[in-house]
Amino acid sequence: MTDKTNVVDLITGHRRMRRNRKADWTRRLVQENRLTVDDLIWPIFIVPGSGIIEPITAMPGVNRMSIDKAVEAAREAADLGIPALATFPNIDMILRDETGSHSLAADNLINETTRAIKKAVPGIGIITDVALDPFTSHGHDGILRDGEIVNDETVAQIAKAAVLQAEAGADIIAPSDMMDGRIGAIRQALDASGHQSVGIMSYATKFASAFYGPYREAINTGGLLKGDKKTYYIDPANGTEALRDAALDVEEGADMLMVKPGLPYLDICWRMKQEFGLPVFAYQVSGEYTQIKAAAMNGWIDGERVMLETLLAFKRAGCDGILSYFAIDVARLLSKR
């Protein structure tokens, strides 16, 4: 037993994990998870006007687009095979108020964007958010009364907004406001108005995270926020509470569940998939995106490899898909392979 190889074989029980890693073809044969274009949802930001492509300083490579440019982007996304877009409006400040009343305008920016994209690119899915933060003068996701975000009044309003978004052509309503009872109210309102086929992707576990900063610049709410959102978002320390929140949304009729942010909460993604069996999505939020972009721009990491590795991590954690600002870049990359 002096031969080193024999000693190692005895120790490992003749199991050598490297046999399956020895060549590219064997690695591909045994790969457990794969990222494809079918896993991608592309969030885009919309501004009023025409011919506008406006860079977002805090999110290098991401732009605000006017509706006509968003239509062009949607056409490219569809050609690359991206299944769906998630649209987020940057509403003129003059249209924002304490209650976010412009969310109930049938011709508001988010609804006009949906109509334009659906007319030009009918085959791509449109996912819209009914949270009020793009429409409020205080930057909160709900109606502010005497320093408190009021739950039931907010739910009633977003249910009406959801119907308007469905009438504009939205395929999936994705409420990110985290008000109690919103999924049931939206489902009831959609069904009552004849939109039984419109799905609900619940932001089932949206955490009170520090990763949202660049997004708030993108929709111009960062400087408006009075207080914080901890009274309605989930404490990052609470995994069991997050599952209880998700369970209520499932009971109320959610068709899909979302975890937001993404990478810091892979454990929640896995637990939700195991617990409920519904399609689970993760939102790789603006702070996650910007960290990777900034490090790559400084030459500290291989941006392309890290981008793909993080997205693959979501698949490993049980996610059926990912909302990511990298979606268009990944789709272009995958199309060349």
Secondary structure, 3 states (H helix, E strand, C coil): CCCHHHHHHHHHCCCCHHHHHCCHHHHHHHCCCCCCHHHEEEEEEECCCCCCEEECCCCCCCEEECHHHHHHHHHHHHHHCCCEEEEEECCCHHHCECCCHHHHCCCCHHHHHHHHHHHHCCCCEEEECCCCCCCECCCCCCEEECCEEEHHHHHHHHHHHHHHHHHHCCCEECCCCCCCCHHHHHHHHHHHCCCCCCEEEEEEEEECCHHHHHHHHHCCCCCCCCCCCCCCCECCCCHHHHHHHHHHHHHHCCCEEEEECCHHHHHHHHHHHHHHCCCEEEEECHHHHHHHHHHHHCCCCCHHHHHHHHHHHHHHCCCCEEEECCHHHHHHHHHCC
